[in-house]
Amino acid sequence: MIFPVWDWRKLPGTTCIQGDEPPRARNGARGESAFAGGCSDGMYGFAAMGFKRDSLTARKAWLFNDKGYVCLGAGIAAPTEETVHTSVNQCLGVSDVVAGGPDGTARTVEGSAELQGPAWVWQDDVVYSVPSEQTLVVSNAVQHGSWYSINHTYDKEDAAAAVFSLGISHGSAVRDGTYEYHVIPGTGLAEAPAAQLKARTLSNTPALQAVHSDDAGLTQIAFYEAGRIDVPDIGTVEVDKPCLLQVRSTGNQMVVAASNPVNEPMLLQVAARSRVRGEGCTWDGQAGITRLEIQLPEGQMAGSSVVRTLTRGR
């Protein structure tokens, strides 16, 4: 079991200021940003959050398709001299750890190493791909700890386990930091160098994070403020409020899912530069825009997704 030897500042998926002491949790403490939720049409989905803890802020999104998922971070800021680190994974080491780059070379990692992306790392039939220039910190080593560090009712007997850890270092005094990495499970080592999600990042900013997956005709968008984006095969899509929006094209159909991650009722107005028919749609011929109105729910269903299946064309 990994818990007694875990580095608690590198929990999988987290962005955290590093230090010698484990982070201290405040009982009953809530996140300092209300923007946190997910969006799904029942087949595909994604999640996003505006993260704020003390002096550290970030916009984080996890966007899933058939092959795996894309992880995006933007607007990372922390006025501290300590390093800020995004953990890609930290798990028990059950296989070799192999790292490769765009030049086709690959090597087995023992101990700790620092890599410069673009790069990929393979462990336990999972490929972690970093498509752009980022600083990766990888470790394949025995970590020590104790159950006492978690709960003082246990003894201080040393616990040890082989641990695989992979993360992205943002350095210190971070301003407007970003990251992007892809996770592709079920991939053998022989296939690792060529593994890819066929997913394109359309935007990764504090205002807007979006990924398009070609195979599924799928675009997933986290709007942290009202805005617009060009969606492949559809055209410009604009919303009047912060929201999560997913658009999937299948033939002449368009499946649209929307949610309010603030978990409150909201009337969302979506404008698409494409002719679409269906519930809530109004065609503005003069502007060449379909206006889609979606009432997002309240009460116990607040924050859940509303799905519309629309028809493209006249």
Beta strands, then each sheet from edge to edge (+ up, - down):
strand 1: 15-17
strand 2: 36-40
strand 3: 45-53
strand 4: 56-64
strand 5: 69-78
strand 6: 84-92
strand 7: 98-100
strand 8: 106-108
strand 9: 111-116
strand 10: 119-123
strand 11: 126-130
strand 12: 135-145
strand 13: 159-171
strand 14: 174-185
strand 15: 199-204
strand 16: 208-213
strand 17: 218-223
strand 18: 227-231
strand 19: 235-239
strand 20: 243-250
strand 21: 253-259
strand 22: 266-272
strand 23: 276-277
strand 24: 281-284
strand 25: 289-296
strand 26: 306-312
sheet 1: 1+ 6- 13+ 12- 9+
sheet 2: 2+ 3- 4+ 5- 14+ 11- 10+ 7- 8+
sheet 3: 15+ 16- 17+ 20- 21+ 26- 23+
sheet 4: 18+ 19- 22+ 25- 24+
end
